[in-house]
Amino acid sequence: MQADPDEVFFFEDERKLVVSYNNERIVRICADESRVVTPLRITYDDRTATVMPGDCIRVEAMEVFLEPDENLDANTFLKAEVQTLN
């Protein structure tokens, strides 16, 4: 099973639950290029990782939360793509 990527936008200090399943799934998360060089923090099943703009990561998890690693200035945003691969 593979779902199309979902786009997720973050403003200021938002934290969002982007994946919630009953069983572990492989999830691909990409932080889009941005004029704001702020890493994206990924919290998944009691683990944490960061992704720089333009990079991707794959994790196996039941729950995945995303948030900017630093507070964003007003009128700026980060965009991420989240895709469940199985």
Buried (B, 14 or more C-beta within 10 A) or exposed (E): EEEEBEEBEBEEEBEEEBBEEEEBBEBBBBBBEBEEEBBBBBBBEEEEEEBEBEBEBEBEBBBBBBBBBEEBEEEBBBBBBBBBEE
